[in-house]
Every structure is written in structure tokens, then in C-alpha cells.
Amino acid sequence: MPERLTEARVKALAFEGKPAVVRDAKVTGLLVAVNKTSKSYKVQRDLWQGPRGRRVLVKTVRHTLGGTEEMTLDDARSRALAVLDQIKRGIDPNALPPDASGDAGAWTVRRMFEEYGADMRARDCVERSITDMMERLDRYLPKWGNLPITEVKRSAAREEHRRITANHGATTANKAMRDFRAAYNFALKVVDDPDALPGNPVAAVTFNKERASNRVIMPEDLADWWARVQALPNPLRRDMHKLGLLSGLRPGTLVGIRRDWVRLGDGAISIPRMKSGRSFDLPLSGHMVEVVGHAMAAGDVLFPGAPWLFPSRSSKTGEVIATQVWKEKALPSETGHILRHTYRTVAQRTGIDRVNARLLLDHTVPGIDGVYIHERALFDTLLAEQERMTAAILALLEPSTTTD
């Protein structure tokens, strides 16, 4: 059975005639392997690969983090979380890296995407962007994976774009072709012999016209929206959607908030990495502090010891995980990114300074202001603006908030 490990417990573990493992109850998947001559921290987790909805179990991965004399238990837990997340995304931490000496002119499409993904990581791009790109390759361009990139012709690119449009929609087709275009441009940049690769075949594609995503929940509809959120049976999902509206956070960031990022006494959630690649201190108004505190109390009852603010249980494995789904059947098309648009719209109505509104949403500030303005130095100002934002939103929710 797993046990909550301590430094003293790890130090006391001894070899008793045969190899043994002791599993950590705090970080599921972390274990201490005790052998005759060594003790080491390891992680173990099933590796699933393939597109969403069609993932298959590849193998169970066991990966060594290091000896117990080389790293502390806290360091091992931090490292374990990162490696476990990597395995969860379908990446084998034990896999040998691609042969860097291979010339781009001989790459297959899959190899090209993998090399481009490695380049994105080197440029500190968000891992979710890389994962989504690889999943789109598997799902929408499966026949291209093993093709040499030199065999992808312009006519094939146009035909695949038309096929994906017909079967999966205009936006999806555009995304798949943009992925290929970006990866191929990377190959053109690094190929040893420029004459070995023809021009980018996606140049022949006429992209679909996409409708701008300007949807918001109209101010007069917010009270009804809030009432339907209040009626949700799961208290954690209620608080998740409320915080989504009150903060304007990107939904992927919202559902992944860890409890150790929360600093209620300081009125902040310190998120170490946003989509922008920066860290971000989200200012919490008084009402937001109440929502977060309520979510933590509910989590203590429903998922004791879970490290996330909005934990859930995997339908496949039964393990406790961060919530993955922000869509709600009772609120079709009214959760997720639309709340970010709504927040920004309310900020404009309320007269929040444009620069402050961008900083509250972790948007890049354009121009010279973006060079000289430092949001950490403006935290008190942004906290005051967040109070104004919450007051404006709550005013639109009357009379719903009187029974909150």
C-alpha cells in the first residue's frame, strides 16, 4: 500500500534480502526502489498513445529519477510530477532521442513533426501546443505519417485540405495544414542541401475563411447563466466556472491550477507558466478569494490530499487527476473560452484601463509599454482593478448573487 513518505522514512529503508519498492501516497506513481547496493527514486505509469478517443496502451513505463542520496524527497516529487505529465501526454521518457545527424531531406512526415516539436520545446513553447499538433497529425493526416516529406505534393495538400474540411470542418482543416506548413518551413530551414526539398506544398492550399470567435455572454444574460451554474450538482464545477468568469483565465490554465499556487492571504494565485511562457500572479478580489476557499474546502471532502484546485477522477483509470473537461451539458457553448471574452467585454464596459485589462488577462502589452511595464510591480494596482471587475460582474448578476 502507498504511504506518505518522509525524508526520515526514505533514509530508514533498507535491503531485506530481496529488491522491494515503497510507493508514495502524495504523488501517485512515485516510488522508492530498494536494491542490495542502492536506493533510488523512480516513477511508474502506463503509457497511452494515439489520437483522443482512440488511445491504446503501449506499455508500462518505469523511469529512474536518481538515487536517494542525490536528491531530496521534495525534489523527487517535483521531478516525478513533470515526468508523469510527460508520460500522460504519450511521451516515453526512456525513448532514445531522434538522430540529430539525419538530414531533413530524408525525413518522413512524422519525423519532421517530431523534429519541429523538439525545436518548439527548445524555444520554450507551451507543451500543450506541441501535443495538440501531434494529435492532429495522427487524427487528420494518418496516411502521411510514414511518407517521405519529398513525396507530399501540392495536389495532395489541396486534396487533403478539402477532405478534412468536408469531414471535420473548415477550422480543423486549416489547423492541420498550418501545422504541416510550419513543420515543413522548419525542415527547409535546417536541410543541408536546399535543393533536396521542393517548396512548401501547402503554398497551393486555399485556406477556408474562418469566422472570428467573438462570442460573449451578453450582460443581460449573465444572471441566468449564473443561476444555471448555481444549479450544477458538483460544487467543484460550480466554483470552476465562477472563477473562470471572475478571472478571465484561459480554460486550460483554469482547470490545471494547483493548490500550492494559491496564496489566499496575499490575494493571488501564482501560476508558474502561462501560454505566453511567463509566470503570472492572478490578483484575487475578495469574492474570488471566497470562491477559491470554497473550492478548496469542497476538494478536501471529495478528494482528500489532491494537489489540484479542481480535481476529478479519471473514468479510465479511476485515479484522481486535474479536471480535463470544462464543457458543461447544462451550459452548451457557455463555458470555457467564452468566459474570457465576456470578462474582457465587461472590462471595456467598466472603463478598466486598456493596459491593465491586458495585464489582468496575461496578454502581451504592445509597443514600448510592453518593454517598460512590469506587472509584478503593478500588483496592488491590478488587485484594485480586479475588485472593480468583480463588482461590475456581480452587479450584472443581480438578483442571483443575493442567494449565492
Secondary structure, 3 states (H helix, E strand, C coil): CCECCCHHHHHHCCCCCCCEEEEECCCCCEEEEECCCCEEEEEEEEEEECCCCCCEEEEEEEEEEEECCCCCHHHHHHHHHHHHHHHHCCCCCCCCCCCCCCCHHHCEHHHHHHHHHHHHHHCCCCHHHHHHHHHHHHHHCHHHCCCEHHHCCHHHHHHHHHHHHHHHCHHHHHHHHHHHHHHHHHHHHHCCCHHHCCCCHHHHCCCCCCCCCCCCCCHHHHHHHHHHHHCCCCHHHHHHHHHHHHHCCCHHHHHCCEHHHEEHHHCEEEECCCCCCCCEEEECCHHHHHHHHHHHHHHHHHCCCCCECCEEECCCCCCEEECCCCCCCCCCCCCCHHHHHHHHHHHHHHCCCHHHHHHHCCCCCCCCHHHHCCHHHHHHHHHHHHHHHHHHHHHHHCCHHHHC
